[in-house]
């Protein structure tokens, strides 16, 4: 969806970045193993500020866990013009990975 469209889903404007909001389903036990990893400081968090279109799909994931250091693994060193940015939530009860990212086009 166009990151500048305020929740409308249509082809993006001139900005080449794409916002991807969704849920990935993980193999059994994957989310719990990630949250139990002592090298990342996971804390309770849920997706917020989600556009209207995907919101119903994410509303069931209100008990997620997130970690800034674990989020940095797939994102790289940080949000720069040509690098992705975003958050990944681990939902241990459902082995789901709700995500909200912005990727370069």
MILUMPA-792050 format. One record per residue: residue number from 0; x, y, z of N, C-alpha, C in turn. Coordinates in nm, 4 decimals. Layout:
r tinu = NUM	neast = X	nnorth = Y	nup = Z	caeast = X	canorth = Y	caup = Z	ceast = X	cnorth = Y	cup = Z
...
END
This chain:
r tinu = 0	neast = 0.0840	nnorth = -0.1171	nup = 0.0000	caeast = 0.0000	canorth = 0.0000	caup = 0.0000	ceast = 0.0882	cnorth = 0.1229	cup = 0.0000
r tinu = 1	neast = 0.0386	nnorth = 0.2292	nup = -0.0531	caeast = 0.1118	canorth = 0.3543	caup = -0.0603	ceast = 0.1278	cnorth = 0.4104	cup = 0.0799
r tinu = 2	neast = 0.2501	nnorth = 0.4284	nup = 0.1240	caeast = 0.2752	canorth = 0.4726	caup = 0.2610	ceast = 0.2220	cnorth = 0.6123	cup = 0.2855
r tinu = 3	neast = 0.2040	nnorth = 0.6920	nup = 0.1825	caeast = 0.1571	canorth = 0.8295	caup = 0.1998	ceast = 0.0072	cnorth = 0.8454	cup = 0.1747
r tinu = 4	neast = -0.0632	nnorth = 0.7344	nup = 0.1537	caeast = -0.2046	canorth = 0.7430	caup = 0.1156	ceast = -0.3004	cnorth = 0.7406	cup = 0.2339
r tinu = 5	neast = -0.2514	nnorth = 0.7402	nup = 0.3553	caeast = -0.3362	canorth = 0.7459	caup = 0.4749	ceast = -0.4420	cnorth = 0.6368	cup = 0.4774
r tinu = 6	neast = -0.4000	nnorth = 0.5115	nup = 0.4499	caeast = -0.4900	canorth = 0.3985	caup = 0.4634	ceast = -0.5589	cnorth = 0.3540	cup = 0.3368
r tinu = 7	neast = -0.5522	nnorth = 0.4316	nup = 0.2312	caeast = -0.6131	canorth = 0.3883	caup = 0.1051	ceast = -0.5197	cnorth = 0.2893	cup = 0.0377
r tinu = 8	neast = -0.5731	nnorth = 0.1852	nup = -0.0195	caeast = -0.4882	canorth = 0.0879	caup = -0.0881	ceast = -0.5025	cnorth = 0.1063	cup = -0.2387
r tinu = 9	neast = -0.4014	nnorth = 0.1623	nup = -0.2975	caeast = -0.3936	canorth = 0.1797	caup = -0.4420	ceast = -0.2470	cnorth = 0.1872	cup = -0.4789
r tinu = 10	neast = -0.2132	nnorth = 0.1844	nup = -0.6059	caeast = -0.0716	canorth = 0.1884	caup = -0.6421	ceast = -0.0033	cnorth = 0.3106	cup = -0.5821
r tinu = 11	neast = 0.1211	nnorth = 0.2948	nup = -0.5404	caeast = 0.1912	canorth = 0.4052	caup = -0.4765	ceast = 0.2147	cnorth = 0.5223	cup = -0.5696
r tinu = 12	neast = 0.2317	nnorth = 0.6385	nup = -0.5073	caeast = 0.2663	canorth = 0.7593	caup = -0.5807	ceast = 0.4137	cnorth = 0.7573	cup = -0.6169
r tinu = 13	neast = 0.4721	nnorth = 0.8745	nup = -0.6344	caeast = 0.6108	canorth = 0.8811	caup = -0.6784	ceast = 0.7125	cnorth = 0.8277	cup = -0.5774
r tinu = 14	neast = 0.6767	nnorth = 0.8170	nup = -0.4525	caeast = 0.7671	canorth = 0.7645	caup = -0.3499	ceast = 0.7872	cnorth = 0.6153	cup = -0.3768
r tinu = 15	neast = 0.9116	nnorth = 0.5689	nup = -0.3954	caeast = 0.9340	canorth = 0.4283	caup = -0.4299	ceast = 0.9276	cnorth = 0.3320	cup = -0.3117
r tinu = 16	neast = 0.8974	nnorth = 0.3806	nup = -0.1923	caeast = 0.8905	canorth = 0.2925	caup = -0.0764	ceast = 0.7512	cnorth = 0.2316	cup = -0.0658
r tinu = 17	neast = 0.7453	nnorth = 0.1062	nup = -0.0254	caeast = 0.6187	canorth = 0.0344	caup = -0.0102	ceast = 0.6010	cnorth = -0.0072	cup = 0.1340
r tinu = 18	neast = 0.4836	nnorth = 0.0157	nup = 0.1882	caeast = 0.4512	canorth = -0.0300	caup = 0.3229	ceast = 0.3857	cnorth = -0.1669	cup = 0.3115
r tinu = 19	neast = 0.4377	nnorth = -0.2617	nup = 0.3864	caeast = 0.3839	canorth = -0.3969	caup = 0.3869	ceast = 0.3343	cnorth = -0.4261	cup = 0.5281
r tinu = 20	neast = 0.2044	nnorth = -0.4521	nup = 0.5414	caeast = 0.1431	canorth = -0.4822	caup = 0.6696	ceast = 0.0746	cnorth = -0.6171	cup = 0.6544
r tinu = 21	neast = 0.1042	nnorth = -0.7114	nup = 0.7438	caeast = 0.0429	canorth = -0.8419	caup = 0.7306	ceast = 0.0795	cnorth = -0.9355	cup = 0.8430
r tinu = 22	neast = 0.0508	nnorth = -1.0615	nup = 0.8222	caeast = 0.0774	canorth = -1.1656	caup = 0.9208	ceast = 0.1416	cnorth = -1.2835	cup = 0.8505
r tinu = 23	neast = 0.2560	nnorth = -1.3266	nup = 0.9012	caeast = 0.3199	canorth = -1.4493	caup = 0.8517	ceast = 0.2920	cnorth = -1.5594	cup = 0.9532
r tinu = 24	neast = 0.2602	nnorth = -1.6780	nup = 0.9061	caeast = 0.2363	canorth = -1.7909	caup = 0.9956	ceast = 0.3638	cnorth = -1.8736	cup = 1.0020
r tinu = 25	neast = 0.4112	nnorth = -1.8976	nup = 1.1232	caeast = 0.5392	canorth = -1.9636	caup = 1.1474	ceast = 0.5220	cnorth = -2.1107	cup = 1.1832
r tinu = 26	neast = 0.6276	nnorth = -2.1902	nup = 1.1642	caeast = 0.6222	canorth = -2.3301	caup = 1.2107	ceast = 0.5994	cnorth = -2.3350	cup = 1.3623
r tinu = 27	neast = 0.5368	nnorth = -2.4396	nup = 1.4090	caeast = 0.5033	canorth = -2.4546	caup = 1.5516	ceast = 0.6245	cnorth = -2.4327	cup = 1.6407
r tinu = 28	neast = 0.6074	nnorth = -2.3502	nup = 1.7424	caeast = 0.7112	canorth = -2.3256	caup = 1.8415	ceast = 0.8120	cnorth = -2.2183	cup = 1.8049
r tinu = 29	neast = 0.8081	nnorth = -2.1681	nup = 1.6819	caeast = 0.9078	canorth = -2.0704	caup = 1.6369	ceast = 0.8995	cnorth = -1.9395	cup = 1.7141
r tinu = 30	neast = 0.7799	nnorth = -1.8855	nup = 1.7324	caeast = 0.7651	canorth = -1.7577	caup = 1.8028	ceast = 0.8095	cnorth = -1.7705	cup = 1.9483
r tinu = 31	neast = 0.7726	nnorth = -1.8786	nup = 2.0150	caeast = 0.8109	canorth = -1.8982	caup = 2.1553	ceast = 0.9628	cnorth = -1.9090	cup = 2.1699
r tinu = 32	neast = 1.0273	nnorth = -1.9794	nup = 2.0774	caeast = 1.1741	canorth = -1.9898	caup = 2.0831	ceast = 1.2397	cnorth = -1.8532	cup = 2.0662
r tinu = 33	neast = 1.1879	nnorth = -1.7719	nup = 1.9754	caeast = 1.2446	canorth = -1.6387	caup = 1.9543	ceast = 1.2287	cnorth = -1.5525	cup = 2.0789
r tinu = 34	neast = 1.1087	nnorth = -1.5533	nup = 2.1384	caeast = 1.0823	canorth = -1.4716	caup = 2.2571	ceast = 1.1654	cnorth = -1.5181	cup = 2.3760
r tinu = 35	neast = 1.1941	nnorth = -1.6478	nup = 2.3845	caeast = 1.2722	canorth = -1.7020	caup = 2.4969	ceast = 1.4216	cnorth = -1.6745	cup = 2.4836
r tinu = 36	neast = 1.4677	nnorth = -1.6275	nup = 2.3689	caeast = 1.6103	canorth = -1.6014	caup = 2.3473	ceast = 1.6558	cnorth = -1.4877	cup = 2.4380
r tinu = 37	neast = 1.7467	nnorth = -1.5153	nup = 2.5329	caeast = 1.7880	canorth = -1.4125	caup = 2.6281	ceast = 1.8714	cnorth = -1.2999	cup = 2.5658
r tinu = 38	neast = 1.9175	nnorth = -1.3165	nup = 2.4434	caeast = 1.9984	canorth = -1.2115	caup = 2.3817	ceast = 1.9140	cnorth = -1.0950	cup = 2.3291
r tinu = 39	neast = 1.7812	nnorth = -1.1100	nup = 2.3309	caeast = 1.6905	canorth = -1.0031	caup = 2.2873	ceast = 1.5942	cnorth = -0.9714	cup = 2.4011
r tinu = 40	neast = 1.5750	nnorth = -0.8437	nup = 2.4251	caeast = 1.4858	canorth = -0.7998	caup = 2.5328	ceast = 1.3443	cnorth = -0.7821	cup = 2.4774
r tinu = 41	neast = 1.2702	nnorth = -0.8931	nup = 2.4685	caeast = 1.1330	canorth = -0.8855	caup = 2.4194	ceast = 1.0434	cnorth = -0.8232	cup = 2.5247
r tinu = 42	neast = 0.9445	nnorth = -0.7485	nup = 2.4776	caeast = 0.8452	canorth = -0.6897	caup = 2.5671	ceast = 0.7094	cnorth = -0.6932	cup = 2.4977
r tinu = 43	neast = 0.6019	nnorth = -0.6905	nup = 2.5758	caeast = 0.4682	canorth = -0.6941	caup = 2.5153	ceast = 0.4452	cnorth = -0.5724	cup = 2.4261
r tinu = 44	neast = 0.3897	nnorth = -0.5966	nup = 2.3113	caeast = 0.3569	canorth = -0.4894	caup = 2.2178	ceast = 0.2671	cnorth = -0.5467	cup = 2.1096
r tinu = 45	neast = 0.1849	nnorth = -0.4642	nup = 2.0518	caeast = 0.0965	canorth = -0.5079	caup = 1.9438	ceast = 0.1005	cnorth = -0.4042	cup = 1.8335
r tinu = 46	neast = 0.0711	nnorth = -0.4439	nup = 1.7116	caeast = 0.0669	canorth = -0.3460	caup = 1.6024	ceast = -0.0324	cnorth = -0.2348	cup = 1.6331
r tinu = 47	neast = 0.0055	nnorth = -0.1119	nup = 1.6029	caeast = -0.0846	canorth = 0.0024	caup = 1.6227	ceast = -0.0666	cnorth = 0.1000	cup = 1.5069
r tinu = 48	neast = -0.1654	nnorth = 0.1826	nup = 1.4824	caeast = -0.1598	canorth = 0.2756	caup = 1.3716	ceast = -0.1680	cnorth = 0.2062	cup = 1.2365
r tinu = 49	neast = -0.2319	nnorth = 0.0900	nup = 1.2359	caeast = -0.2433	canorth = 0.0111	caup = 1.1132	ceast = -0.3532	cnorth = 0.0713	cup = 1.0255
r tinu = 50	neast = -0.3294	nnorth = 0.0826	nup = 0.8947	caeast = -0.4337	canorth = 0.1332	caup = 0.8051	ceast = -0.5601	cnorth = 0.0475	cup = 0.8098
r tinu = 51	neast = -0.6702	nnorth = 0.1044	nup = 0.7675	caeast = -0.8006	canorth = 0.0375	caup = 0.7760	ceast = -0.8067	cnorth = -0.0962	cup = 0.7032
r tinu = 52	neast = -0.7456	nnorth = -0.1085	nup = 0.5866	caeast = -0.7600	canorth = -0.2298	caup = 0.5056	ceast = -0.7088	cnorth = -0.3541	cup = 0.5790
r tinu = 53	neast = -0.5842	nnorth = -0.3567	nup = 0.6319	caeast = -0.5387	canorth = -0.4791	caup = 0.6986	ceast = -0.5752	cnorth = -0.4869	cup = 0.8464
r tinu = 54	neast = -0.6323	nnorth = -0.3825	nup = 0.9053	caeast = -0.6605	canorth = -0.3803	caup = 1.0492	ceast = -0.7394	cnorth = -0.5013	cup = 1.0979
r tinu = 55	neast = -0.8456	nnorth = -0.5460	nup = 1.0294	caeast = -0.9195	canorth = -0.6627	caup = 1.0784	ceast = -0.8331	cnorth = -0.7889	cup = 1.0872
r tinu = 56	neast = -0.7351	nnorth = -0.8002	nup = 1.0001	caeast = -0.6488	canorth = -0.9179	caup = 1.0013	ceast = -0.5492	cnorth = -0.9151	cup = 1.1170
r tinu = 57	neast = -0.5198	nnorth = -0.7954	nup = 1.1683	caeast = -0.4227	canorth = -0.7822	caup = 1.2767	ceast = -0.4869	cnorth = -0.7672	cup = 1.4140
r tinu = 58	neast = -0.6175	nnorth = -0.7443	nup = 1.4196	caeast = -0.6829	canorth = -0.7184	caup = 1.5483	ceast = -0.6755	cnorth = -0.8371	cup = 1.6438
r tinu = 59	neast = -0.6593	nnorth = -0.9568	nup = 1.5934	caeast = -0.6514	canorth = -1.0755	caup = 1.6791	ceast = -0.5143	cnorth = -1.0912	cup = 1.7442
r tinu = 60	neast = -0.4188	nnorth = -1.0085	nup = 1.7066	caeast = -0.2817	canorth = -1.0237	caup = 1.7553	ceast = -0.2470	cnorth = -0.9140	cup = 1.8553
r tinu = 61	neast = -0.3266	nnorth = -0.9019	nup = 1.9581	caeast = -0.3085	canorth = -0.7953	caup = 2.0560	ceast = -0.2115	cnorth = -0.8319	cup = 2.1675
r tinu = 62	neast = -0.1611	nnorth = -0.9553	nup = 2.1703	caeast = -0.0710	canorth = -0.9968	caup = 2.2775	ceast = 0.0678	cnorth = -1.0314	cup = 2.2241
r tinu = 63	neast = 0.1126	nnorth = -0.9567	nup = 2.1264	caeast = 0.2419	canorth = -0.9839	caup = 2.0657	ceast = 0.3584	cnorth = -0.9403	cup = 2.1525
r tinu = 64	neast = 0.4742	nnorth = -0.9869	nup = 2.1154	caeast = 0.5991	canorth = -0.9498	caup = 2.1819	ceast = 0.6909	cnorth = -0.8948	cup = 2.0734
r tinu = 65	neast = 0.7664	nnorth = -0.7906	nup = 2.1067	caeast = 0.8585	canorth = -0.7332	caup = 2.0099	ceast = 0.9915	cnorth = -0.7004	cup = 2.0758
r tinu = 66	neast = 1.0938	nnorth = -0.6916	nup = 1.9945	caeast = 1.2287	canorth = -0.6624	caup = 2.0415	ceast = 1.2991	cnorth = -0.5797	cup = 1.9357
r tinu = 67	neast = 1.3485	nnorth = -0.4622	nup = 1.9731	caeast = 1.4185	canorth = -0.3762	caup = 1.8772	ceast = 1.5418	cnorth = -0.4464	cup = 1.8213
r tinu = 68	neast = 1.6148	nnorth = -0.5176	nup = 1.9062	caeast = 1.7362	canorth = -0.5839	caup = 1.8576	ceast = 1.7034	cnorth = -0.6997	cup = 1.7646
r tinu = 69	neast = 1.5943	nnorth = -0.7696	nup = 1.7905	caeast = 1.5541	canorth = -0.8800	caup = 1.7025	ceast = 1.4979	cnorth = -0.8248	cup = 1.5716
r tinu = 70	neast = 1.4258	nnorth = -0.7125	nup = 1.5774	caeast = 1.3752	canorth = -0.6490	caup = 1.4557	ceast = 1.4896	cnorth = -0.6062	cup = 1.3647
r tinu = 71	neast = 1.6021	nnorth = -0.5676	nup = 1.4231	caeast = 1.7153	canorth = -0.5198	caup = 1.3440	ceast = 1.7773	cnorth = -0.6307	cup = 1.2588
r tinu = 72	neast = 1.7586	nnorth = -0.7563	nup = 1.2960	caeast = 1.8194	canorth = -0.8661	caup = 1.2205	ceast = 1.7750	cnorth = -0.8684	cup = 1.0741
r tinu = 73	neast = 1.6446	nnorth = -0.8676	nup = 1.0429	caeast = 1.6062	canorth = -0.8678	caup = 0.9013	ceast = 1.6138	cnorth = -0.7302	cup = 0.8359
r tinu = 74	neast = 1.6228	nnorth = -0.6241	nup = 0.9167	caeast = 1.6166	canorth = -0.4893	caup = 0.8618	ceast = 1.7528	cnorth = -0.4309	cup = 0.8272
r tinu = 75	neast = 1.8578	nnorth = -0.4814	nup = 0.8859	caeast = 1.9888	canorth = -0.4223	caup = 0.8640	ceast = 2.0213	cnorth = -0.3211	cup = 0.9728
r tinu = 76	neast = 2.1078	nnorth = -0.2279	nup = 0.9411	caeast = 2.1610	canorth = -0.1374	caup = 1.0435	ceast = 2.0665	cnorth = -0.0260	cup = 1.0836
r tinu = 77	neast = 1.9611	nnorth = -0.0021	nup = 1.0119	caeast = 1.8671	canorth = 0.1011	caup = 1.0529	ceast = 1.7970	cnorth = 0.1620	cup = 0.9337
r tinu = 78	neast = 1.7029	nnorth = 0.2479	nup = 0.9631	caeast = 1.6230	canorth = 0.3092	caup = 0.8574	ceast = 1.7021	cnorth = 0.4199	cup = 0.7889
r tinu = 79	neast = 1.7387	nnorth = 0.3976	nup = 0.6666	caeast = 1.8045	canorth = 0.4962	caup = 0.5825	ceast = 1.7254	cnorth = 0.4968	cup = 0.4522
r tinu = 80	neast = 1.7511	nnorth = 0.5888	nup = 0.3645	caeast = 1.6705	canorth = 0.6002	caup = 0.2428	ceast = 1.6569	cnorth = 0.4711	cup = 0.1644
r tinu = 81	neast = 1.7619	nnorth = 0.3904	nup = 0.1574	caeast = 1.7533	canorth = 0.2711	caup = 0.0744	ceast = 1.7476	cnorth = 0.1412	cup = 0.1538
r tinu = 82	neast = 1.7206	nnorth = 0.1494	nup = 0.2825	caeast = 1.7089	canorth = 0.0296	caup = 0.3664	ceast = 1.5686	cnorth = 0.0204	cup = 0.4238
r tinu = 83	neast = 1.5222	nnorth = -0.1008	nup = 0.4525	caeast = 1.3879	canorth = -0.1156	caup = 0.5089	ceast = 1.3808	cnorth = -0.0704	cup = 0.6546
r tinu = 84	neast = 1.2615	nnorth = -0.0443	nup = 0.6987	caeast = 1.2352	canorth = -0.0136	caup = 0.8390	ceast = 1.1056	cnorth = -0.0833	cup = 0.8774
r tinu = 85	neast = 1.0868	nnorth = -0.1087	nup = 1.0056	caeast = 0.9615	canorth = -0.1710	caup = 1.0452	ceast = 0.9688	cnorth = -0.2414	cup = 1.1780
r tinu = 86	neast = 0.8579	nnorth = -0.3096	nup = 1.2116	caeast = 0.8475	canorth = -0.3839	caup = 1.3361	ceast = 0.7889	cnorth = -0.5208	cup = 1.3071
r tinu = 87	neast = 0.8368	nnorth = -0.6175	nup = 1.3838	caeast = 0.7908	canorth = -0.7550	caup = 1.3725	ceast = 0.7462	cnorth = -0.7996	cup = 1.5111
r tinu = 88	neast = 0.6271	nnorth = -0.8559	nup = 1.5215	caeast = 0.5712	canorth = -0.8966	caup = 1.6489	ceast = 0.5650	cnorth = -1.0487	cup = 1.6529
r tinu = 89	neast = 0.6056	nnorth = -1.1073	nup = 1.7626	caeast = 0.5952	canorth = -1.2527	caup = 1.7767	ceast = 0.4727	cnorth = -1.2831	cup = 1.8602
r tinu = 90	neast = 0.3821	nnorth = -1.3596	nup = 1.8051	caeast = 0.2591	canorth = -1.3994	caup = 1.8739	ceast = 0.2754	cnorth = -1.5459	cup = 1.9100
r tinu = 91	neast = 0.3129	nnorth = -1.5726	nup = 2.0347	caeast = 0.3492	canorth = -1.7093	caup = 2.0741	ceast = 0.2303	cnorth = -1.8049	cup = 2.0770
r tinu = 92	neast = 0.1108	nnorth = -1.7568	nup = 2.1089	caeast = -0.0056	canorth = -1.8460	caup = 2.1180	ceast = -0.0450	cnorth = -1.9017	cup = 1.9813
r tinu = 93	neast = -0.0195	nnorth = -1.8271	nup = 1.8754	caeast = -0.0628	canorth = -1.8687	caup = 1.7423	ceast = 0.0532	cnorth = -1.8928	cup = 1.6457
r tinu = 94	neast = 0.1769	nnorth = -1.8790	nup = 1.6937	caeast = 0.2949	canorth = -1.8893	caup = 1.6069	ceast = 0.2774	cnorth = -1.8031	cup = 1.4824
r tinu = 95	neast = 0.2452	nnorth = -1.6773	nup = 1.5068	caeast = 0.2271	canorth = -1.5816	caup = 1.3992	ceast = 0.3277	cnorth = -1.4687	cup = 1.4132
r tinu = 96	neast = 0.3545	nnorth = -1.4030	nup = 1.3022	caeast = 0.4469	canorth = -1.2912	caup = 1.2992	ceast = 0.3781	cnorth = -1.1722	cup = 1.2328
r tinu = 97	neast = 0.2973	nnorth = -1.0955	nup = 1.3096	caeast = 0.2423	canorth = -0.9729	caup = 1.2537	ceast = 0.3584	cnorth = -0.8778	cup = 1.2224
r tinu = 98	neast = 0.3500	nnorth = -0.8082	nup = 1.1098	caeast = 0.4581	canorth = -0.7198	caup = 1.0700	ceast = 0.4054	cnorth = -0.5927	cup = 1.0081
r tinu = 99	neast = 0.4848	nnorth = -0.4880	nup = 1.0190	caeast = 0.4538	canorth = -0.3583	caup = 0.9608	ceast = 0.5863	cnorth = -0.3008	cup = 0.9169
r tinu = 100	neast = 0.6143	nnorth = -0.3035	nup = 0.7875	caeast = 0.7437	canorth = -0.2610	caup = 0.7366	ceast = 0.7290	cnorth = -0.1643	cup = 0.6203
r tinu = 101	neast = 0.8340	nnorth = -0.0903	nup = 0.5964	caeast = 0.8451	canorth = -0.0054	caup = 0.4789	ceast = 0.9715	cnorth = -0.0487	cup = 0.4086
r tinu = 102	neast = 0.9567	nnorth = -0.0864	nup = 0.2818	caeast = 1.0710	canorth = -0.1351	caup = 0.2053	ceast = 1.0975	cnorth = -0.0451	cup = 0.0860
r tinu = 103	neast = 1.2219	nnorth = -0.0397	nup = 0.0445	caeast = 1.2501	canorth = 0.0402	caup = -0.0759	ceast = 1.1862	cnorth = -0.0237	cup = -0.1980
r tinu = 104	neast = 1.1486	nnorth = 0.0564	nup = -0.2935	caeast = 1.0827	canorth = 0.0073	caup = -0.4141	ceast = 1.1775	cnorth = -0.0558	cup = -0.5128
END
